[in-house]
């Protein structure tokens, strides 16, 4: 585990140190994101933070390739593994830089994403099999494997781009996902005694280091944004983990292990179930956005303020609270599935712990579900349950104000001992001559010598009760 921690720390340190330099480059090249109506920030912020992430990726990959314990997985995966990862990352960096600086159409960015996924397939990383409900696996033909691999990369890249709407949100959620997959891969290495999972473990350590090194500069209030460079690079690396895991893992190893070790687990499903749980927040946000925009007749890439993080903000949480709540939900889904392979306990215990965590996070996310608010609402309900109760109470509390008759007495009251009489009618106001309002004359001019002198303002009100207006 020390090797993976070293790779993570080196990647994080290089990313952290490069980010201030990249910020200066963004300001010099005018790659700055101006606030828009749907954005949550109010000041222009530099972009291109993904350049620092790519620098950390290169440094961490160099260190990993020089470690003796990690050289065999790279060699067994093929000589194109390192080159393919660096080339695919470089391509999305170039596409993202052009988009951040000058702007690109959705079709152009999609073409770049497909090309980056194709480079990964060229380097030997693709989905060779899928799990079956019966516990077996379904081997994929080369064409189908190519299609599904490209589709997974493109969807993941755009899902990360969709959740990159609050300061530190995308980097934090991806960091949680990468750490979870690192723990799963390392556990798999120790469990089945096969070093084939070192490559996905290294990629997860690289991804976690990139996010953790960039997060101090990107957390609210952000001093720099990752831009499309960072969003596409994180999506590429996040998809690379499960792709490289299934590409280097023989499902027969998991099946044989489960037959020899009586534990309540789903061995063949975990390599894909783990990333599914890790991707649940970005994929759910992407799915809801597609459904929402399709029903509204809008383009799929049309921006709006209806993403999950916007909804959390609309509930009433602050920026930091919204981001931390999203972190907690991502950790809940990731830890729940990773626990299937790490924690050796009954599934009932895991299910109970998950239910408790969900019931705890729901009131945190939605304040109206908090127990004390529900209790206060239930206590306040009987007071207004009967119709007309509030109105009747108001009538009883307010004395009736009958009209006081006008008369010769003080204040219009009748003389003592005299008979009551109805109030005198109010005469109608006399109309203006000719039925028209008088035309106002010109306002007096202000004092040219001292415009702030007394009574220089023609609309000023008289100071004393007996003073007459102009």
QUIZINOR-V21727 format. One record per residue. N is the residue number from 1. RES is the residue in one letter. PHI is phi in radians with two decimals (* if undefined). OMEGA is omega in whole degrees, 0 to 359 (999 if undefined). BURIAL is # if it has 16 or more other ideal C-beta (glycine too) atoms within 10 Angstrom, else .. Layout:
BEGIN
N/RES/PHI/OMEGA/BURIAL ; N/RES/PHI/OMEGA/BURIAL
END
This chain:
BEGIN
1/X/*/182/. ; 2/X/-1.10/181/. ; 3/X/-1.13/181/# ; 4/X/-1.20/177/# ; 5/X/-1.12/178/. ; 6/X/-1.09/178/# ; 7/X/-1.08/179/# ; 8/X/-1.09/183/# ; 9/X/-1.17/179/# ; 10/X/-1.12/179/# ; 11/X/-1.09/180/# ; 12/X/-1.14/181/# ; 13/X/-1.14/180/# ; 14/X/-1.15/178/# ; 15/X/-1.10/181/# ; 16/X/-1.11/182/# ; 17/X/-1.31/181/. ; 18/X/-1.40/186/# ; 19/X/-1.07/177/# ; 20/X/-1.06/177/. ; 21/X/-1.15/179/. ; 22/X/-1.14/178/# ; 23/X/-1.09/177/# ; 24/X/-1.13/178/. ; 25/X/-1.10/180/. ; 26/X/-1.10/179/# ; 27/X/-1.19/181/. ; 28/X/-1.17/180/. ; 29/X/-1.58/179/. ; 30/X/1.07/174/. ; 31/X/-1.53/187/# ; 32/X/-2.18/181/# ; 33/X/-1.65/178/# ; 34/X/-1.44/180/. ; 35/X/-1.09/175/. ; 36/X/-2.07/184/. ; 37/X/-1.10/184/. ; 38/X/-1.57/183/. ; 39/X/-1.37/179/. ; 40/X/-1.72/178/# ; 41/X/-1.63/186/# ; 42/X/-2.03/181/. ; 43/X/-2.18/176/. ; 44/X/-1.05/184/. ; 45/X/-2.28/178/# ; 46/X/-1.10/177/# ; 47/X/-1.86/174/# ; 48/X/1.23/178/# ; 49/X/-1.08/178/# ; 50/X/-1.14/176/# ; 51/X/-1.09/178/# ; 52/X/-1.14/177/# ; 53/X/-1.10/180/# ; 54/X/-1.17/175/# ; 55/X/-1.07/175/# ; 56/X/-1.13/177/# ; 57/X/-1.07/181/# ; 58/X/-1.11/181/# ; 59/X/-1.10/180/# ; 60/X/-1.15/179/# ; 61/X/-1.20/177/# ; 62/X/-1.14/179/. ; 63/X/-1.12/181/# ; 64/X/-1.12/181/# ; 65/X/-1.26/180/. ; 66/X/-1.67/178/. ; 67/X/-1.38/185/# ; 68/X/-1.10/183/. ; 69/X/-1.24/182/. ; 70/X/-1.94/181/# ; 71/X/-1.35/183/. ; 72/X/-1.08/179/. ; 73/X/-1.04/178/# ; 74/X/-1.17/180/# ; 75/X/-1.23/180/. ; 76/X/-1.25/179/. ; 77/X/-1.34/179/# ; 78/X/2.06/182/. ; 79/X/-1.24/182/. ; 80/X/-1.56/187/. ; 81/X/-1.11/181/# ; 82/X/-1.12/181/# ; 83/X/-1.10/181/. ; 84/X/-1.14/180/# ; 85/X/-1.15/180/# ; 86/X/-1.19/180/# ; 87/X/-1.18/178/# ; 88/X/-1.11/177/# ; 89/X/-1.12/179/# ; 90/X/-1.12/180/# ; 91/X/-1.14/180/# ; 92/X/-1.20/176/# ; 93/X/-1.15/179/# ; 94/X/-1.13/179/. ; 95/X/-1.08/180/# ; 96/X/-1.16/178/# ; 97/X/-1.13/179/# ; 98/X/-1.10/180/# ; 99/X/-1.21/180/# ; 100/X/-1.20/184/# ; 101/X/-1.56/185/# ; 102/X/-2.04/181/. ; 103/X/1.67/178/. ; 104/X/-2.32/176/# ; 105/X/-1.29/180/. ; 106/X/-1.09/180/. ; 107/X/-1.17/180/. ; 108/X/-1.15/178/. ; 109/X/-1.15/178/# ; 110/X/-1.11/178/# ; 111/X/-1.10/177/. ; 112/X/-1.14/179/# ; 113/X/-1.16/178/# ; 114/X/-1.13/179/. ; 115/X/-1.13/178/. ; 116/X/-1.12/177/# ; 117/X/-1.11/177/# ; 118/X/-1.10/177/# ; 119/X/-1.14/177/# ; 120/X/-1.08/178/# ; 121/X/-1.13/178/# ; 122/X/-1.08/181/. ; 123/X/-1.39/177/# ; 124/X/1.77/181/. ; 125/X/-1.87/179/# ; 126/X/-2.69/180/# ; 127/X/-1.45/182/# ; 128/X/-1.55/184/# ; 129/X/-2.68/176/# ; 130/X/-2.30/180/# ; 131/X/-1.30/178/# ; 132/X/-1.92/178/. ; 133/X/-1.03/181/. ; 134/X/-1.33/182/. ; 135/X/1.81/177/. ; 136/X/-1.53/181/. ; 137/X/-2.26/178/# ; 138/X/-2.01/181/. ; 139/X/-1.30/182/. ; 140/X/-1.71/173/# ; 141/X/-1.22/183/. ; 142/X/-0.98/180/. ; 143/X/-1.15/179/. ; 144/X/-1.19/177/. ; 145/X/-1.09/178/# ; 146/X/-1.10/182/# ; 147/X/-1.12/182/. ; 148/X/-1.17/179/. ; 149/X/-1.13/179/# ; 150/X/-1.11/180/# ; 151/X/-1.11/179/. ; 152/X/-1.11/180/# ; 153/X/-1.14/183/# ; 154/X/-1.14/181/# ; 155/X/-1.12/181/# ; 156/X/-1.16/179/# ; 157/X/-1.05/182/# ; 158/X/-1.25/177/# ; 159/X/-1.14/177/# ; 160/X/-1.17/178/# ; 161/X/-1.13/181/# ; 162/X/-1.24/183/# ; 163/X/-1.50/179/# ; 164/X/-1.43/183/# ; 165/X/-2.11/176/# ; 166/X/-2.20/181/# ; 167/X/-1.08/177/# ; 168/X/1.40/185/# ; 169/X/-1.24/183/# ; 170/X/-1.12/181/# ; 171/X/-1.11/181/# ; 172/X/-1.20/180/# ; 173/X/-1.14/178/# ; 174/X/-1.16/177/# ; 175/X/-1.09/177/# ; 176/X/-1.06/180/# ; 177/X/-1.13/182/# ; 178/X/-1.16/179/# ; 179/X/-1.12/178/# ; 180/X/-1.12/180/# ; 181/X/-1.22/175/# ; 182/X/-1.12/178/# ; 183/X/-1.10/179/# ; 184/X/-1.12/182/# ; 185/X/-1.12/180/# ; 186/X/-1.15/176/# ; 187/X/-1.10/179/# ; 188/X/-1.16/178/# ; 189/X/-1.09/182/# ; 190/X/-1.28/184/. ; 191/X/-1.36/184/# ; 192/X/-1.61/178/# ; 193/X/1.16/181/. ; 194/X/-2.22/182/# ; 195/X/-1.50/182/. ; 196/X/-1.18/180/# ; 197/X/-1.53/177/# ; 198/X/-1.19/180/# ; 199/X/-1.14/175/# ; 200/X/-1.13/176/# ; 201/X/-1.16/178/# ; 202/X/-1.14/179/# ; 203/X/-1.12/177/# ; 204/X/-1.20/177/# ; 205/X/-1.14/177/# ; 206/X/-1.08/182/# ; 207/X/-1.14/178/# ; 208/X/-1.11/178/# ; 209/X/-1.14/177/# ; 210/X/-1.04/182/# ; 211/X/-1.23/182/# ; 212/X/-1.19/177/# ; 213/X/-1.27/181/# ; 214/X/-1.55/187/# ; 215/X/-1.06/178/# ; 216/X/-1.04/178/. ; 217/X/-1.51/188/# ; 218/X/-1.91/180/# ; 219/X/-1.27/187/# ; 220/X/-1.07/354/# ; 221/X/-1.43/186/. ; 222/X/-1.23/174/# ; 223/X/-1.65/179/. ; 224/X/-2.74/176/# ; 225/X/-1.79/177/# ; 226/X/-1.29/180/# ; 227/X/1.20/177/# ; 228/X/-1.17/176/# ; 229/X/-1.03/183/# ; 230/X/-1.19/182/# ; 231/X/-1.10/180/# ; 232/X/-1.23/179/# ; 233/X/-1.19/177/# ; 234/X/-1.13/177/# ; 235/X/-1.10/178/# ; 236/X/-1.10/182/# ; 237/X/-1.21/179/# ; 238/X/-1.16/176/# ; 239/X/-1.31/182/# ; 240/X/-1.15/182/# ; 241/X/-1.05/180/# ; 242/X/-1.15/178/# ; 243/X/-1.13/179/# ; 244/X/-1.19/179/# ; 245/X/-1.18/180/# ; 246/X/-1.24/180/# ; 247/X/-1.21/183/# ; 248/X/-1.84/184/# ; 249/X/-1.95/175/# ; 250/X/-1.55/182/. ; 251/X/-1.08/178/# ; 252/X/-1.13/178/. ; 253/X/-1.10/179/# ; 254/X/-1.21/181/# ; 255/X/-1.15/179/. ; 256/X/-1.16/180/. ; 257/X/-1.17/182/# ; 258/X/-1.21/178/# ; 259/X/-1.31/182/. ; 260/X/-1.60/181/. ; 261/X/-2.23/185/. ; 262/X/-1.38/174/. ; 263/X/-2.25/184/. ; 264/X/-1.52/184/. ; 265/X/-2.45/177/# ; 266/X/-2.14/192/. ; 267/X/-1.14/185/# ; 268/X/-1.33/180/# ; 269/X/-1.47/187/# ; 270/X/-1.06/180/# ; 271/X/-1.02/176/# ; 272/X/-1.84/178/# ; 273/X/-1.25/179/# ; 274/X/-1.10/177/# ; 275/X/-1.11/177/# ; 276/X/-1.09/178/. ; 277/X/-1.22/179/# ; 278/X/-1.18/183/# ; 279/X/-1.50/192/# ; 280/X/-1.08/182/# ; 281/X/-1.25/178/# ; 282/X/-1.11/180/# ; 283/X/-1.21/178/# ; 284/X/-1.13/178/. ; 285/X/-1.10/178/# ; 286/X/-1.12/181/# ; 287/X/-1.13/180/. ; 288/X/-1.11/179/. ; 289/X/-1.14/180/# ; 290/X/-1.12/180/. ; 291/X/-1.12/183/. ; 292/X/-1.10/183/. ; 293/X/-1.32/177/# ; 294/X/-1.18/179/. ; 295/X/-1.16/180/. ; 296/X/-1.47/181/. ; 297/X/1.26/180/. ; 298/X/-1.78/174/. ; 299/X/-1.09/183/. ; 300/X/-1.13/181/. ; 301/X/-1.63/178/. ; 302/X/-1.24/184/. ; 303/X/-1.42/175/# ; 304/X/-2.70/180/. ; 305/X/-2.01/181/. ; 306/X/-2.09/178/. ; 307/X/-1.24/183/# ; 308/X/-1.06/181/# ; 309/X/-1.21/175/# ; 310/X/-1.16/180/# ; 311/X/-1.17/176/. ; 312/X/-1.13/176/# ; 313/X/-1.11/182/# ; 314/X/-1.15/177/. ; 315/X/-1.14/179/. ; 316/X/2.26/180/. ; 317/X/-1.36/174/# ; 318/X/-1.35/181/. ; 319/X/-1.07/182/# ; 320/X/-1.15/178/. ; 321/X/-1.08/179/# ; 322/X/-1.09/180/# ; 323/X/-1.15/181/# ; 324/X/-1.14/177/. ; 325/X/-1.12/177/# ; 326/X/-1.13/174/# ; 327/X/-1.03/183/# ; 328/X/-1.11/178/. ; 329/X/-1.14/178/# ; 330/X/-1.09/178/# ; 331/X/-1.14/180/# ; 332/X/-1.07/181/# ; 333/X/-1.14/183/# ; 334/X/-1.20/183/# ; 335/X/-1.14/181/# ; 336/X/-1.05/183/# ; 337/X/-1.34/179/# ; 338/X/-1.12/179/# ; 339/X/-1.10/177/# ; 340/X/-1.09/181/# ; 341/X/-1.85/184/# ; 342/X/-1.82/185/. ; 343/X/-1.49/180/. ; 344/X/-1.64/179/. ; 345/X/-2.53/181/. ; 346/X/-1.19/179/. ; 347/X/-1.13/179/. ; 348/X/-1.08/179/. ; 349/X/-1.15/179/. ; 350/X/-1.13/179/# ; 351/X/-1.14/179/. ; 352/X/-1.14/179/. ; 353/X/-1.12/178/. ; 354/X/-1.15/179/# ; 355/X/-1.09/178/. ; 356/X/-1.11/180/. ; 357/X/-1.13/179/# ; 358/X/-1.13/179/. ; 359/X/-1.15/176/. ; 360/X/-1.40/183/. ; 361/X/-1.34/180/. ; 362/X/-1.04/177/. ; 363/X/-1.13/177/. ; 364/X/-1.14/181/. ; 365/X/-1.34/184/# ; 366/X/-2.03/184/. ; 367/X/-1.02/182/. ; 368/X/-1.21/178/. ; 369/X/-1.62/180/. ; 370/X/-1.22/188/. ; 371/X/-1.02/183/. ; 372/X/-1.19/177/. ; 373/X/-1.28/177/. ; 374/X/-1.12/179/. ; 375/X/-1.17/178/. ; 376/X/-1.13/178/. ; 377/X/-1.19/180/. ; 378/X/-1.20/178/. ; 379/X/-1.28/181/. ; 380/X/-1.44/184/. ; 381/X/-1.19/182/. ; 382/X/-1.09/182/. ; 383/X/-1.13/181/. ; 384/X/-2.14/184/. ; 385/X/-1.29/181/. ; 386/X/-1.45/182/. ; 387/X/-1.16/176/. ; 388/X/1.47/182/. ; 389/X/-1.15/182/. ; 390/X/-1.12/181/. ; 391/X/-1.17/179/. ; 392/X/-1.14/179/. ; 393/X/-1.13/179/. ; 394/X/-1.17/179/. ; 395/X/-1.19/179/. ; 396/X/-1.22/183/. ; 397/X/-1.37/184/. ; 398/X/-1.77/179/. ; 399/X/-1.21/180/. ; 400/X/-1.23/181/. ; 401/X/-1.85/178/. ; 402/X/-1.35/179/. ; 403/X/-1.17/181/. ; 404/X/-1.50/182/. ; 405/X/-1.22/178/. ; 406/X/-1.49/181/# ; 407/X/-2.95/182/# ; 408/X/-1.28/181/. ; 409/X/-1.24/180/. ; 410/X/-1.16/179/. ; 411/X/1.18/177/. ; 412/X/1.47/180/. ; 413/X/-1.43/180/. ; 414/X/-1.19/179/. ; 415/X/-1.16/180/. ; 416/X/-1.05/179/. ; 417/X/1.42/181/. ; 418/X/-1.44/180/. ; 419/X/-1.27/176/. ; 420/X/-1.22/180/. ; 421/X/-2.50/184/. ; 422/X/-1.19/179/. ; 423/X/-1.17/180/. ; 424/X/-1.22/179/. ; 425/X/-1.18/178/. ; 426/X/-1.53/180/. ; 427/X/-1.20/178/. ; 428/X/-1.22/179/. ; 429/X/-1.21/179/. ; 430/X/-1.26/180/. ; 431/X/-1.24/175/. ; 432/X/-1.23/178/. ; 433/X/-1.04/179/. ; 434/X/1.40/179/. ; 435/X/1.31/182/. ; 436/X/-2.16/176/. ; 437/X/-1.25/177/. ; 438/X/-1.17/180/. ; 439/X/-1.44/181/. ; 440/X/-1.29/177/. ; 441/X/-1.45/180/. ; 442/X/-1.29/177/. ; 443/X/-1.29/178/. ; 444/X/-1.18/182/. ; 445/X/-1.34/180/. ; 446/X/-1.31/179/. ; 447/X/-1.14/183/. ; 448/X/-1.21/182/. ; 449/X/-1.38/181/. ; 450/X/-2.30/182/. ; 451/X/-1.17/180/. ; 452/X/-1.73/180/. ; 453/X/-1.19/182/. ; 454/X/-1.13/179/. ; 455/X/1.14/176/. ; 456/X/-1.35/179/. ; 457/X/-1.55/182/. ; 458/X/-1.17/181/. ; 459/X/-1.69/182/. ; 460/X/-1.20/179/. ; 461/X/-1.47/179/. ; 462/X/-1.12/184/. ; 463/X/-1.37/185/. ; 464/X/-1.90/183/. ; 465/X/-1.11/183/. ; 466/X/-1.54/181/. ; 467/X/-1.24/181/. ; 468/X/-1.76/176/. ; 469/X/-1.18/180/. ; 470/X/-1.16/999/.
END
